[in-house]
Every structure is written in C-alpha cells, then in structure tokens.
Amino acid sequence: MHNVVYTVGGNSWIPCYVSIYSLLKNNPEDRFRIFVVSEEEKDDRFFEALGFLQGIHQDFTIEYVPADVEEYNKLPDPESGREHLTVGVYITLSIPDLLPIEHGNLLYLDADTIIDGSLDELLNRDMSNCIIAASPDYKNRGMKFGISPVKRYVNSGVLYINTPRWKQNDIGEKCFEYIKDNRPDLPDQTALNAILHSDGEIEILSPRFNVHKAWAKR
C-alpha cells in the first residue's frame, strides 16, 4: 500500500481530482491510500464524484483530513513575500505528523500535479539514507539562505518522505523555527532545504519527477 497526500483549498479541489485521476489511471496495479488535507470543510462534490475514479482503479481509498491553521498564526504571514501564498503553505510541514502513518514512506503531491506514467521507480526507492527525495528547482536559490551552491535547492511540489525518520528528527518543528528566524519568501520550501541539507538528509531526484513550466524556459 502506497501513501499519497495532497493539500487542498480554494480553487484547487478540481485540479486535485484530476491529479488523482492521472495517478490512478497510470498506476493501475498499485494500491493507494490517498489523503486530502484541507483547512476547509470537506468538499461534498469532490467526494461524491469518487465513483468515477472507481471505474478506472480497483484498489484505493481517499480520506479527508482537516487541518487547523490557527496553530500557524505565530508564524510570519507568507503573503508578505508572495501574494499568492496563504498560511495553508505551512500545512505541508505538518503533514507527516497529521496523518495516521507510523511506518513506510509518504508521497506528497501539489494539487495541480499531473502524473503521466508509472511511479514504480519512485515508490520502490530505498529511502533508508534520507528523509526526503525531491527534484531540483529550476533556480538554485539556496545561497541566499546559506545553503551551499553544491547542494541543489529542491522544489517542494513533489516530495517522497521517509515518515518515521521525519518524525524522529522533528523536521516540522525545526522548519517552523527556521521560518520564524529567517522569514524566507518561500517559507516551507526554503525551510526544508535549509534544515535537511544541513543534515545531509535530501536525495536529489531527476527533474522529470517534478517538471513545471519554468523548466521549459531554461
């Protein structure tokens, strides 16, 4: 059983549904336990439409998990750096602690991610020597925050997470402390890079696991 999680809110419920469709359609032989984490109330239309997904895949579950964003009120307002960000970005850093998963790995996907093929190579990856595996961002932003230029700054849109190791090392709490002290303009992403690179806990994936339009301009 593979654990997959999305954070959803606002206009991202429909993109998330499309992403789940692409995941199931292109990985028909895998078993999935999918979590949808949101600061909003459960979207009934989203869950009423799950019957269509059951027509393309026979072995998956989808669970709604509410997130209380009030706990993030003491953190810097992410809108001060990026207008499109809300406190919901901090949910990503809490996910391994929010979900009822004690063992195994967890695949986090941004709600607008499209899966265009099999994920077997990623889902069967040995994660014993790292906390996350992620693809590089198109900009190596790390030097601004003291991250060595030889360590690629990764994008947090697709993260494969060693859940037990994340919890054992209190990564979420360390990231929140980093954000309070440094106030980066991409708070969740930069905090993950700073904390995990300093401990040598990031493995770099091929960019093909997280391709976005910015790569096309390079």
C-alpha positions in Angstrom: 0.0 0.0 0.0 1.4 3.4 -1.0 0.5 6.5 1.0 -0.1 9.7 -1.1 -1.2 13.1 0.3 -2.4 16.4 -1.2 -3.2 19.7 0.5 -6.3 21.3 -1.0 -8.2 24.5 -0.7 -9.8 27.3 -2.6 -9.8 26.6 -6.3 -7.6 23.5 -6.1 -10.3 20.8 -5.4 -10.8 20.2 -9.2 -7.1 20.1 -10.1 -6.6 17.7 -7.2 -9.3 15.4 -8.6 -7.7 15.5 -12.0 -4.3 14.7 -10.4 -5.7 11.7 -8.5 -7.3 10.5 -11.8 -3.9 10.7 -13.5 -2.3 8.9 -10.6 -4.7 6.0 -10.6 -5.0 5.8 -14.4 -1.3 5.4 -14.9 -0.6 3.1 -11.9 -3.4 0.5 -12.1 -1.6 -2.3 -10.4 -0.6 -0.3 -7.3 -2.6 0.0 -4.0 -3.1 3.6 -2.8 -4.2 5.2 0.4 -4.8 8.8 -0.5 -5.2 11.6 2.0 -6.7 15.0 1.2 -5.7 17.6 3.8 -7.5 20.9 3.9 -8.1 23.9 6.2 -11.6 24.0 4.6 -14.6 21.8 5.3 -14.9 18.6 3.3 -16.0 19.3 -0.2 -19.0 17.1 -0.8 -19.0 17.4 -4.6 -15.4 16.1 -4.6 -16.2 13.0 -2.6 -19.5 12.4 -4.4 -17.6 12.1 -7.6 -15.3 9.3 -6.4 -17.4 6.6 -8.1 -16.0 7.7 -11.5 -12.4 7.0 -10.2 -13.5 3.6 -9.0 -14.2 2.8 -12.7 -10.5 3.1 -13.6 -8.9 1.7 -10.5 -10.0 -1.1 -8.1 -7.7 -0.7 -5.1 -7.6 2.8 -3.5 -9.1 4.8 -0.6 -9.4 8.6 -0.3 -9.6 10.1 3.2 -10.3 13.7 4.2 -8.1 15.1 7.0 -9.0 18.5 8.5 -6.1 20.9 9.3 -6.3 23.6 12.0 -4.3 26.6 10.6 -4.7 28.6 13.8 -1.5 26.9 15.1 0.3 28.8 12.3 -0.8 32.3 13.5 2.5 32.8 15.3 4.5 32.3 12.0 5.3 35.1 9.6 2.5 35.9 7.1 3.6 34.3 3.9 1.7 36.9 1.8 4.4 39.4 2.8 6.7 37.7 0.5 4.4 36.1 -2.2 0.9 37.4 -2.7 -0.4 34.0 -3.8 0.6 32.3 -0.6 -1.6 31.8 2.5 -0.9 30.2 5.9 -2.0 26.9 4.2 1.5 26.5 2.8 2.6 25.6 6.4 0.3 22.6 6.3 2.9 20.8 4.2 5.4 20.9 7.0 2.8 19.3 9.4 1.6 16.5 7.1 3.8 13.6 8.4 2.6 14.5 11.9 -1.1 14.9 10.9 -1.6 11.6 9.3 -2.1 8.2 10.9 1.1 6.7 9.4 3.8 5.3 11.6 5.8 3.2 9.1 6.8 3.5 5.5 7.1 6.3 3.1 4.7 9.1 2.0 4.4 10.8 -1.4 3.3 14.4 -1.2 2.0 16.0 -4.4 0.9 19.5 -5.1 -2.8 19.5 -6.1 -2.1 20.5 -9.7 0.4 17.7 -10.3 -0.2 15.6 -13.4 1.2 12.0 -13.4 2.0 10.9 -16.9 3.3 7.4 -16.3 4.2 4.7 -13.8 5.6 5.8 -10.4 7.2 2.4 -9.6 10.7 3.8 -9.8 9.9 6.4 -7.2 7.6 4.4 -5.0 10.0 1.5 -4.8 13.0 3.7 -4.0 15.2 2.9 -1.0 14.7 5.8 1.4 16.8 4.4 4.3 19.5 7.0 3.9 17.5 10.2 3.7 14.4 12.0 5.0 13.1 13.3 1.7 13.8 12.7 -2.0 12.9 15.6 -4.3 13.6 17.2 -7.7 15.7 20.3 -8.1 14.0 23.7 -8.5 14.8 25.5 -11.8 16.6 28.2 -9.7 19.3 27.2 -7.3 18.0 29.7 -4.6 19.9 28.3 -1.7 22.9 30.6 -1.5 20.7 33.4 -0.3 19.9 31.4 2.8 23.4 29.9 3.4 22.8 26.7 1.6 26.0 25.5 -0.2 25.8 26.0 -4.0 26.9 22.4 -4.5 23.7 21.2 -2.8 20.8 21.7 -5.2 17.8 23.6 -3.9 14.8 21.3 -4.3 11.2 22.1 -5.2 8.6 21.1 -2.6 5.8 20.3 -5.1 6.7 16.6 -5.1 8.2 15.1 -2.0 8.9 11.5 -1.2 9.1 11.4 2.6 10.6 8.8 5.0 7.8 9.3 7.5 9.3 7.6 10.6 12.7 9.4 10.2 10.9 12.8 9.7 9.1 12.3 13.0 12.1 11.1 14.8 14.0 14.2 13.8 11.2 16.7 14.5 11.6 18.1 11.0 8.3 20.0 11.0 9.2 21.9 14.3 12.7 22.6 13.1 11.3 24.1 9.9 8.9 26.3 11.8 11.7 27.6 14.0 13.8 28.3 10.9 10.9 30.3 9.3 10.5 32.4 12.5 14.2 33.3 12.5 14.8 33.8 8.8 11.4 34.7 7.2 12.1 33.3 3.7 9.9 34.3 0.8 9.1 30.7 0.0 8.8 29.6 3.6 8.0 25.9 3.5 10.3 25.1 0.6 13.3 27.1 1.8 13.0 25.8 5.3 13.0 22.2 4.1 16.1 22.9 2.0 18.0 24.6 4.8 17.2 22.1 7.6 17.6 18.9 5.6 20.6 19.9 3.5 22.4 20.9 6.7 21.9 17.3 7.9 22.6 15.7 4.6 19.1 14.3 4.5 18.0 15.1 0.9 18.4 12.9 -2.1 18.0 14.6 -5.5 15.6 13.1 -7.9 15.6 13.6 -11.7 13.8 16.7 -12.8 11.3 14.5 -14.7 9.6 13.7 -11.4 8.6 17.4 -11.0 8.6 19.2 -14.3 6.9 22.6 -14.4 6.6 25.3 -17.0 9.6 27.2 -15.7 11.8 24.4 -16.9 10.6 24.9 -20.5 12.0 28.4 -20.5 15.5 27.3 -19.5 
